Amino acid sequence: MTINHAGALKKEYFISYMKLIMNAFGCSVEEAKDKTFERLFRFRESEMGQETYTQFILAYRELLNHANYRRN
């Protein structure tokens, strides 16, 4: 996925990106979060700005809640 550095990335972008990672690698939400954090943020919360990082965390929480809901 191409990243446009003109502004903050939205939660929906990260949901799509992490779903792509989960499908490609057959991994969990937590593993997809870790891979995304490594690849896009280079292990630094400030790499892409605070708003983008906040959207990333919101996306992770939404995916995690959805995964937990599906288990029950």
mmCIF file as gemmi writes it, N, C-alpha and C atoms, coordinates in Angstrom:
data_model
loop_
_atom_site.group_PDB
_atom_site.id
_atom_site.type_symbol
_atom_site.label_atom_id
_atom_site.label_alt_id
_atom_site.label_comp_id
_atom_site.label_asym_id
_atom_site.label_entity_id
_atom_site.label_seq_id
_atom_site.pdbx_PDB_ins_code
_atom_site.Cartn_x
_atom_site.Cartn_y
_atom_site.Cartn_z
_atom_site.occupancy
_atom_site.B_iso_or_equiv
_atom_site.pdbx_formal_charge
_atom_site.auth_seq_id
_atom_site.auth_asym_id
_atom_site.pdbx_PDB_model_num
ATOM 1 N N . MET Axp A 1 ? 0.842 -1.171 0 1 0 ? 1 A 1
ATOM 2 C CA . MET Axp A 1 ? 0 0 0 1 0 ? 1 A 1
ATOM 3 C C . MET Axp A 1 ? 0.891 1.24 0 1 0 ? 1 A 1
ATOM 4 N N . THR Axp A 2 ? 0.52 2.195 -0.793 1 0 ? 2 A 1
ATOM 5 C CA . THR Axp A 2 ? 1.272 3.436 -0.89 1 0 ? 2 A 1
ATOM 6 C C . THR Axp A 2 ? 0.854 4.382 0.227 1 0 ? 2 A 1
ATOM 7 N N . ILE Axp A 3 ? 1.818 5.084 0.8 1 0 ? 3 A 1
ATOM 8 C CA . ILE Axp A 3 ? 1.534 6.052 1.858 1 0 ? 3 A 1
ATOM 9 C C . ILE Axp A 3 ? 1.745 7.449 1.306 1 0 ? 3 A 1
ATOM 10 N N . ASN Axp A 4 ? 0.729 8.283 1.463 1 0 ? 4 A 1
ATOM 11 C CA . ASN Axp A 4 ? 0.822 9.686 1.098 1 0 ? 4 A 1
ATOM 12 C C . ASN Axp A 4 ? 1.183 10.457 2.366 1 0 ? 4 A 1
ATOM 13 N N . HIS Axp A 5 ? 2.319 11.11 2.392 1 0 ? 5 A 1
ATOM 14 C CA . HIS Axp A 5 ? 2.779 11.799 3.59 1 0 ? 5 A 1
ATOM 15 C C . HIS Axp A 5 ? 2.197 13.209 3.741 1 0 ? 5 A 1
ATOM 16 N N . ALA Axp A 6 ? 1.117 13.507 3.055 1 0 ? 6 A 1
ATOM 17 C CA . ALA Axp A 6 ? 0.525 14.835 3.104 1 0 ? 6 A 1
ATOM 18 C C . ALA Axp A 6 ? -0.231 15.083 4.408 1 0 ? 6 A 1
ATOM 19 N N . GLY Axp A 7 ? -0.661 14.061 5.091 1 0 ? 7 A 1
ATOM 20 C CA . GLY Axp A 7 ? -1.417 14.245 6.321 1 0 ? 7 A 1
ATOM 21 C C . GLY Axp A 7 ? -1.451 12.97 7.132 1 0 ? 7 A 1
ATOM 22 N N . ALA Axp A 8 ? -2.186 13.022 8.221 1 0 ? 8 A 1
ATOM 23 C CA . ALA Axp A 8 ? -2.296 11.868 9.111 1 0 ? 8 A 1
ATOM 24 C C . ALA Axp A 8 ? -3.074 10.749 8.433 1 0 ? 8 A 1
ATOM 25 N N . LEU Axp A 9 ? -2.604 9.534 8.63 1 0 ? 9 A 1
ATOM 26 C CA . LEU Axp A 9 ? -3.322 8.373 8.129 1 0 ? 9 A 1
ATOM 27 C C . LEU Axp A 9 ? -4.483 8.078 9.07 1 0 ? 9 A 1
ATOM 28 N N . LYS Axp A 10 ? -5.555 7.564 8.523 1 0 ? 10 A 1
ATOM 29 C CA . LYS Axp A 10 ? -6.771 7.324 9.291 1 0 ? 10 A 1
ATOM 30 C C . LYS Axp A 10 ? -6.853 5.89 9.786 1 0 ? 10 A 1
ATOM 31 N N . LYS Axp A 11 ? -7.733 5.701 10.756 1 0 ? 11 A 1
ATOM 32 C CA . LYS Axp A 11 ? -7.964 4.387 11.35 1 0 ? 11 A 1
ATOM 33 C C . LYS Axp A 11 ? -8.305 3.355 10.283 1 0 ? 11 A 1
ATOM 34 N N . GLU Axp A 12 ? -9.115 3.716 9.318 1 0 ? 12 A 1
ATOM 35 C CA . GLU Axp A 12 ? -9.542 2.79 8.273 1 0 ? 12 A 1
ATOM 36 C C . GLU Axp A 12 ? -8.351 2.289 7.453 1 0 ? 12 A 1
ATOM 37 N N . TYR Axp A 13 ? -7.377 3.159 7.231 1 0 ? 13 A 1
ATOM 38 C CA . TYR Axp A 13 ? -6.168 2.748 6.519 1 0 ? 13 A 1
ATOM 39 C C . TYR Axp A 13 ? -5.47 1.639 7.284 1 0 ? 13 A 1
ATOM 40 N N . PHE Axp A 14 ? -5.297 1.832 8.586 1 0 ? 14 A 1
ATOM 41 C CA . PHE Axp A 14 ? -4.595 0.842 9.394 1 0 ? 14 A 1
ATOM 42 C C . PHE Axp A 14 ? -5.386 -0.454 9.542 1 0 ? 14 A 1
ATOM 43 N N . ILE Axp A 15 ? -6.695 -0.361 9.598 1 0 ? 15 A 1
ATOM 44 C CA . ILE Axp A 15 ? -7.515 -1.581 9.638 1 0 ? 15 A 1
ATOM 45 C C . ILE Axp A 15 ? -7.275 -2.384 8.359 1 0 ? 15 A 1
ATOM 46 N N . SER Axp A 16 ? -7.322 -1.725 7.217 1 0 ? 16 A 1
ATOM 47 C CA . SER Axp A 16 ? -7.083 -2.414 5.948 1 0 ? 16 A 1
ATOM 48 C C . SER Axp A 16 ? -5.671 -2.977 5.88 1 0 ? 16 A 1
ATOM 49 N N . TYR Axp A 17 ? -4.704 -2.207 6.312 1 0 ? 17 A 1
ATOM 50 C CA . TYR Axp A 17 ? -3.306 -2.635 6.261 1 0 ? 17 A 1
ATOM 51 C C . TYR Axp A 17 ? -3.087 -3.864 7.153 1 0 ? 17 A 1
ATOM 52 N N . MET Axp A 18 ? -3.611 -3.82 8.378 1 0 ? 18 A 1
ATOM 53 C CA . MET Axp A 18 ? -3.417 -4.95 9.294 1 0 ? 18 A 1
ATOM 54 C C . MET Axp A 18 ? -4.184 -6.193 8.839 1 0 ? 18 A 1
ATOM 55 N N . LYS Axp A 19 ? -5.356 -6.002 8.237 1 0 ? 19 A 1
ATOM 56 C CA . LYS Axp A 19 ? -6.076 -7.148 7.672 1 0 ? 19 A 1
ATOM 57 C C . LYS Axp A 19 ? -5.281 -7.78 6.538 1 0 ? 19 A 1
ATOM 58 N N . LEU Axp A 20 ? -4.658 -6.95 5.732 1 0 ? 20 A 1
ATOM 59 C CA . LEU Axp A 20 ? -3.807 -7.443 4.657 1 0 ? 20 A 1
ATOM 60 C C . LEU Axp A 20 ? -2.639 -8.259 5.233 1 0 ? 20 A 1
ATOM 61 N N . ILE Axp A 21 ? -2.018 -7.753 6.263 1 0 ? 21 A 1
ATOM 62 C CA . ILE Axp A 21 ? -0.917 -8.462 6.929 1 0 ? 21 A 1
ATOM 63 C C . ILE Axp A 21 ? -1.416 -9.802 7.491 1 0 ? 21 A 1
ATOM 64 N N . MET Axp A 22 ? -2.569 -9.78 8.154 1 0 ? 22 A 1
ATOM 65 C CA . MET Axp A 22 ? -3.107 -11.013 8.741 1 0 ? 22 A 1
ATOM 66 C C . MET Axp A 22 ? -3.391 -12.047 7.665 1 0 ? 22 A 1
ATOM 67 N N . ASN Axp A 23 ? -3.951 -11.618 6.553 1 0 ? 23 A 1
ATOM 68 C CA . ASN Axp A 23 ? -4.247 -12.552 5.467 1 0 ? 23 A 1
ATOM 69 C C . ASN Axp A 23 ? -2.979 -13.061 4.797 1 0 ? 23 A 1
ATOM 70 N N . ALA Axp A 24 ? -2.032 -12.181 4.569 1 0 ? 24 A 1
ATOM 71 C CA . ALA Axp A 24 ? -0.799 -12.562 3.875 1 0 ? 24 A 1
ATOM 72 C C . ALA Axp A 24 ? 0.073 -13.497 4.708 1 0 ? 24 A 1
ATOM 73 N N . PHE Axp A 25 ? 0.131 -13.25 6.014 1 0 ? 25 A 1
ATOM 74 C CA . PHE Axp A 25 ? 1.01 -14.03 6.874 1 0 ? 25 A 1
ATOM 75 C C . PHE Axp A 25 ? 0.275 -15.042 7.74 1 0 ? 25 A 1
ATOM 76 N N . GLY Axp A 26 ? -1.049 -15.023 7.69 1 0 ? 26 A 1
ATOM 77 C CA . GLY Axp A 26 ? -1.826 -15.931 8.519 1 0 ? 26 A 1
ATOM 78 C C . GLY Axp A 26 ? -1.558 -15.724 9.996 1 0 ? 26 A 1
ATOM 79 N N . CYS Axp A 27 ? -1.505 -14.457 10.399 1 0 ? 27 A 1
ATOM 80 C CA . CYS Axp A 27 ? -1.133 -14.156 11.78 1 0 ? 27 A 1
ATOM 81 C C . CYS Axp A 27 ? -2.292 -13.519 12.541 1 0 ? 27 A 1
ATOM 82 N N . SER Axp A 28 ? -2.078 -13.348 13.832 1 0 ? 28 A 1
ATOM 83 C CA . SER Axp A 28 ? -3.084 -12.768 14.725 1 0 ? 28 A 1
ATOM 84 C C . SER Axp A 28 ? -3.095 -11.243 14.609 1 0 ? 28 A 1
ATOM 85 N N . VAL Axp A 29 ? -4.079 -10.642 15.251 1 0 ? 29 A 1
ATOM 86 C CA . VAL Axp A 29 ? -4.173 -9.186 15.293 1 0 ? 29 A 1
ATOM 87 C C . VAL Axp A 29 ? -2.924 -8.614 15.974 1 0 ? 29 A 1
ATOM 88 N N . GLU Axp A 30 ? -2.498 -9.229 17.059 1 0 ? 30 A 1
ATOM 89 C CA . GLU Axp A 30 ? -1.32 -8.749 17.787 1 0 ? 30 A 1
ATOM 90 C C . GLU Axp A 30 ? -0.061 -8.8 16.915 1 0 ? 30 A 1
ATOM 91 N N . GLU Axp A 31 ? 0.098 -9.902 16.188 1 0 ? 31 A 1
ATOM 92 C CA . GLU Axp A 31 ? 1.256 -10.013 15.296 1 0 ? 31 A 1
ATOM 93 C C . GLU Axp A 31 ? 1.187 -8.998 14.161 1 0 ? 31 A 1
ATOM 94 N N . ALA Axp A 32 ? -0.01 -8.76 13.637 1 0 ? 32 A 1
ATOM 95 C CA . ALA Axp A 32 ? -0.183 -7.761 12.583 1 0 ? 32 A 1
ATOM 96 C C . ALA Axp A 32 ? 0.139 -6.368 13.107 1 0 ? 32 A 1
ATOM 97 N N . LYS Axp A 33 ? -0.257 -6.088 14.34 1 0 ? 33 A 1
ATOM 98 C CA . LYS Axp A 33 ? 0.079 -4.802 14.972 1 0 ? 33 A 1
ATOM 99 C C . LYS Axp A 33 ? 1.592 -4.649 15.057 1 0 ? 33 A 1
ATOM 100 N N . ASP Axp A 34 ? 2.267 -5.68 15.514 1 0 ? 34 A 1
ATOM 101 C CA . ASP Axp A 34 ? 3.724 -5.625 15.66 1 0 ? 34 A 1
ATOM 102 C C . ASP Axp A 34 ? 4.418 -5.416 14.312 1 0 ? 34 A 1
ATOM 103 N N . LYS Axp A 35 ? 3.972 -6.146 13.286 1 0 ? 35 A 1
ATOM 104 C CA . LYS Axp A 35 ? 4.566 -6.005 11.955 1 0 ? 35 A 1
ATOM 105 C C . LYS Axp A 35 ? 4.321 -4.605 11.391 1 0 ? 35 A 1
ATOM 106 N N . THR Axp A 36 ? 3.125 -4.086 11.603 1 0 ? 36 A 1
ATOM 107 C CA . THR Axp A 36 ? 2.789 -2.741 11.127 1 0 ? 36 A 1
ATOM 108 C C . THR Axp A 36 ? 3.636 -1.702 11.842 1 0 ? 36 A 1
ATOM 109 N N . PHE Axp A 37 ? 3.763 -1.847 13.158 1 0 ? 37 A 1
ATOM 110 C CA . PHE Axp A 37 ? 4.565 -0.905 13.934 1 0 ? 37 A 1
ATOM 111 C C . PHE Axp A 37 ? 6.019 -0.922 13.465 1 0 ? 37 A 1
ATOM 112 N N . GLU Axp A 38 ? 6.524 -2.1 13.173 1 0 ? 38 A 1
ATOM 113 C CA . GLU Axp A 38 ? 7.901 -2.221 12.688 1 0 ? 38 A 1
ATOM 114 C C . GLU Axp A 38 ? 8.054 -1.601 11.297 1 0 ? 38 A 1
ATOM 115 N N . ARG Axp A 39 ? 7.167 -1.961 10.387 1 0 ? 39 A 1
ATOM 116 C CA . ARG Axp A 39 ? 7.301 -1.549 8.989 1 0 ? 39 A 1
ATOM 117 C C . ARG Axp A 39 ? 7.005 -0.076 8.744 1 0 ? 39 A 1
ATOM 118 N N . LEU Axp A 40 ? 5.97 0.438 9.361 1 0 ? 40 A 1
ATOM 119 C CA . LEU Axp A 40 ? 5.564 1.818 9.087 1 0 ? 40 A 1
ATOM 120 C C . LEU Axp A 40 ? 6.14 2.823 10.074 1 0 ? 40 A 1
ATOM 121 N N . PHE Axp A 41 ? 6.261 2.415 11.324 1 0 ? 41 A 1
ATOM 122 C CA . PHE Axp A 41 ? 6.712 3.343 12.355 1 0 ? 41 A 1
ATOM 123 C C . PHE Axp A 41 ? 8.183 3.142 12.737 1 0 ? 41 A 1
ATOM 124 N N . ARG Axp A 42 ? 8.792 2.097 12.213 1 0 ? 42 A 1
ATOM 125 C CA . ARG Axp A 42 ? 10.197 1.788 12.515 1 0 ? 42 A 1
ATOM 126 C C . ARG Axp A 42 ? 10.456 1.755 14.011 1 0 ? 42 A 1
ATOM 127 N N . PHE Axp A 43 ? 9.49 1.167 14.738 1 0 ? 43 A 1
ATOM 128 C CA . PHE Axp A 43 ? 9.57 1.004 16.191 1 0 ? 43 A 1
ATOM 129 C C . PHE Axp A 43 ? 9.565 2.325 16.965 1 0 ? 43 A 1
ATOM 130 N N . ARG Axp A 44 ? 9.129 3.437 16.328 1 0 ? 44 A 1
ATOM 131 C CA . ARG Axp A 44 ? 9.096 4.739 17.009 1 0 ? 44 A 1
ATOM 132 C C . ARG Axp A 44 ? 7.706 5.351 16.858 1 0 ? 44 A 1
ATOM 133 N N . GLU Axp A 45 ? 7.049 5.593 17.971 1 0 ? 45 A 1
ATOM 134 C CA . GLU Axp A 45 ? 5.71 6.179 17.942 1 0 ? 45 A 1
ATOM 135 C C . GLU Axp A 45 ? 5.678 7.5 17.186 1 0 ? 45 A 1
ATOM 136 N N . SER Axp A 46 ? 6.739 8.264 17.251 1 0 ? 46 A 1
ATOM 137 C CA . SER Axp A 46 ? 6.767 9.599 16.647 1 0 ? 46 A 1
ATOM 138 C C . SER Axp A 46 ? 7.133 9.594 15.167 1 0 ? 46 A 1
ATOM 139 N N . GLU Axp A 47 ? 7.421 8.429 14.605 1 0 ? 47 A 1
ATOM 140 C CA . GLU Axp A 47 ? 7.896 8.333 13.216 1 0 ? 47 A 1
ATOM 141 C C . GLU Axp A 47 ? 6.956 9.001 12.216 1 0 ? 47 A 1
ATOM 142 N N . MET Axp A 48 ? 5.665 8.847 12.404 1 0 ? 48 A 1
ATOM 143 C CA . MET Axp A 48 ? 4.697 9.376 11.44 1 0 ? 48 A 1
ATOM 144 C C . MET Axp A 48 ? 3.777 10.431 12.054 1 0 ? 48 A 1
ATOM 145 N N . GLY Axp A 49 ? 4.101 10.883 13.246 1 0 ? 49 A 1
ATOM 146 C CA . GLY Axp A 49 ? 3.295 11.905 13.918 1 0 ? 49 A 1
ATOM 147 C C . GLY Axp A 49 ? 2.32 11.303 14.913 1 0 ? 49 A 1
ATOM 148 N N . GLN Axp A 50 ? 1.954 12.101 15.898 1 0 ? 50 A 1
ATOM 149 C CA . GLN Axp A 50 ? 1.098 11.626 16.988 1 0 ? 50 A 1
ATOM 150 C C . GLN Axp A 50 ? -0.302 11.26 16.509 1 0 ? 50 A 1
ATOM 151 N N . GLU Axp A 51 ? -0.886 12.051 15.627 1 0 ? 51 A 1
ATOM 152 C CA . GLU Axp A 51 ? -2.249 11.757 15.158 1 0 ? 51 A 1
ATOM 153 C C . GLU Axp A 51 ? -2.291 10.432 14.401 1 0 ? 51 A 1
ATOM 154 N N . THR Axp A 52 ? -1.311 10.179 13.557 1 0 ? 52 A 1
ATOM 155 C CA . THR Axp A 52 ? -1.261 8.916 12.824 1 0 ? 52 A 1
ATOM 156 C C . THR Axp A 52 ? -1.08 7.752 13.786 1 0 ? 52 A 1
ATOM 157 N N . TYR Axp A 53 ? -0.225 7.922 14.797 1 0 ? 53 A 1
ATOM 158 C CA . TYR Axp A 53 ? -0.028 6.854 15.773 1 0 ? 53 A 1
ATOM 159 C C . TYR Axp A 53 ? -1.323 6.586 16.553 1 0 ? 53 A 1
ATOM 160 N N . THR Axp A 54 ? -2.04 7.638 16.913 1 0 ? 54 A 1
ATOM 161 C CA . THR Axp A 54 ? -3.321 7.485 17.61 1 0 ? 54 A 1
ATOM 162 C C . THR Axp A 54 ? -4.311 6.706 16.753 1 0 ? 54 A 1
ATOM 163 N N . GLN Axp A 55 ? -4.372 7.015 15.464 1 0 ? 55 A 1
ATOM 164 C CA . GLN Axp A 55 ? -5.266 6.3 14.548 1 0 ? 55 A 1
ATOM 165 C C . GLN Axp A 55 ? -4.868 4.819 14.433 1 0 ? 55 A 1
ATOM 166 N N . PHE Axp A 56 ? -3.57 4.559 14.446 1 0 ? 56 A 1
ATOM 167 C CA . PHE Axp A 56 ? -3.051 3.192 14.416 1 0 ? 56 A 1
ATOM 168 C C . PHE Axp A 56 ? -3.526 2.41 15.642 1 0 ? 56 A 1
ATOM 169 N N . ILE Axp A 57 ? -3.431 3.008 16.817 1 0 ? 57 A 1
ATOM 170 C CA . ILE Axp A 57 ? -3.861 2.354 18.051 1 0 ? 57 A 1
ATOM 171 C C . ILE Axp A 57 ? -5.373 2.131 18.046 1 0 ? 57 A 1
ATOM 172 N N . LEU Axp A 58 ? -6.131 3.102 17.565 1 0 ? 58 A 1
ATOM 173 C CA . LEU Axp A 58 ? -7.587 2.934 17.464 1 0 ? 58 A 1
ATOM 174 C C . LEU Axp A 58 ? -7.942 1.777 16.531 1 0 ? 58 A 1
ATOM 175 N N . ALA Axp A 59 ? -7.232 1.66 15.429 1 0 ? 59 A 1
ATOM 176 C CA . ALA Axp A 59 ? -7.467 0.559 14.485 1 0 ? 59 A 1
ATOM 177 C C . ALA Axp A 59 ? -7.139 -0.774 15.132 1 0 ? 59 A 1
ATOM 178 N N . TYR Axp A 60 ? -6.029 -0.845 15.825 1 0 ? 60 A 1
ATOM 179 C CA . TYR Axp A 60 ? -5.638 -2.075 16.518 1 0 ? 60 A 1
ATOM 180 C C . TYR Axp A 60 ? -6.705 -2.478 17.529 1 0 ? 60 A 1
ATOM 181 N N . ARG Axp A 61 ? -7.172 -1.545 18.325 1 0 ? 61 A 1
ATOM 182 C CA . ARG Axp A 61 ? -8.201 -1.854 19.336 1 0 ? 61 A 1
ATOM 183 C C . ARG Axp A 61 ? -9.489 -2.339 18.688 1 0 ? 61 A 1
ATOM 184 N N . GLU Axp A 62 ? -9.866 -1.715 17.573 1 0 ? 62 A 1
ATOM 185 C CA . GLU Axp A 62 ? -11.087 -2.14 16.882 1 0 ? 62 A 1
ATOM 186 C C . GLU Axp A 62 ? -10.945 -3.562 16.345 1 0 ? 62 A 1
ATOM 187 N N . LEU Axp A 63 ? -9.818 -3.853 15.726 1 0 ? 63 A 1
ATOM 188 C CA . LEU Axp A 63 ? -9.593 -5.216 15.229 1 0 ? 63 A 1
ATOM 189 C C . LEU Axp A 63 ? -9.545 -6.223 16.363 1 0 ? 63 A 1
ATOM 190 N N . LEU Axp A 64 ? -8.915 -5.861 17.463 1 0 ? 64 A 1
ATOM 191 C CA . LEU Axp A 64 ? -8.823 -6.748 18.621 1 0 ? 64 A 1
ATOM 192 C C . LEU Axp A 64 ? -10.204 -7.01 19.202 1 0 ? 64 A 1
ATOM 193 N N . ASN Axp A 65 ? -11.01 -5.973 19.349 1 0 ? 65 A 1
ATOM 194 C CA . ASN Axp A 65 ? -12.371 -6.14 19.865 1 0 ? 65 A 1
ATOM 195 C C . ASN Axp A 65 ? -13.204 -7.009 18.941 1 0 ? 65 A 1
ATOM 196 N N . HIS Axp A 66 ? -13.041 -6.82 17.643 1 0 ? 66 A 1
ATOM 197 C CA . HIS Axp A 66 ? -13.776 -7.613 16.669 1 0 ? 66 A 1
ATOM 198 C C . HIS Axp A 66 ? -13.348 -9.088 16.753 1 0 ? 66 A 1
ATOM 199 N N . ALA Axp A 67 ? -12.059 -9.324 16.885 1 0 ? 67 A 1
ATOM 200 C CA . ALA Axp A 67 ? -11.545 -10.698 16.995 1 0 ? 67 A 1
ATOM 201 C C . ALA Axp A 67 ? -12.035 -11.351 18.278 1 0 ? 67 A 1
ATOM 202 N N . ASN Axp A 68 ? -12.055 -10.611 19.378 1 0 ? 68 A 1
ATOM 203 C CA . ASN Axp A 68 ? -12.545 -11.155 20.652 1 0 ? 68 A 1
ATOM 204 C C . ASN Axp A 68 ? -14.034 -11.417 20.604 1 0 ? 68 A 1
ATOM 205 N N . TYR Axp A 69 ? -14.781 -10.577 19.92 1 0 ? 69 A 1
ATOM 206 C CA . TYR Axp A 69 ? -16.233 -10.751 19.77 1 0 ? 69 A 1
ATOM 207 C C . TYR Axp A 69 ? -16.526 -12.034 18.994 1 0 ? 69 A 1
ATOM 208 N N . ARG Axp A 70 ? -15.726 -12.301 17.954 1 0 ? 70 A 1
ATOM 209 C CA . ARG Axp A 70 ? -15.937 -13.478 17.117 1 0 ? 70 A 1
ATOM 210 C C . ARG Axp A 70 ? -15.667 -14.768 17.879 1 0 ? 70 A 1
ATOM 211 N N . ARG Axp A 71 ? -14.788 -14.715 18.892 1 0 ? 71 A 1
ATOM 212 C CA . ARG Axp A 71 ? -14.467 -15.914 19.685 1 0 ? 71 A 1
ATOM 213 C C . ARG Axp A 71 ? -15.59 -16.284 20.647 1 0 ? 71 A 1
ATOM 214 N N . ASN Axp A 72 ? -16.386 -15.294 21.059 1 0 ? 72 A 1
ATOM 215 C CA . ASN Axp A 72 ? -17.442 -15.565 22.047 1 0 ? 72 A 1
ATOM 216 C C . ASN Axp A 72 ? -18.702 -16.059 21.397 1 0 ? 72 A 1
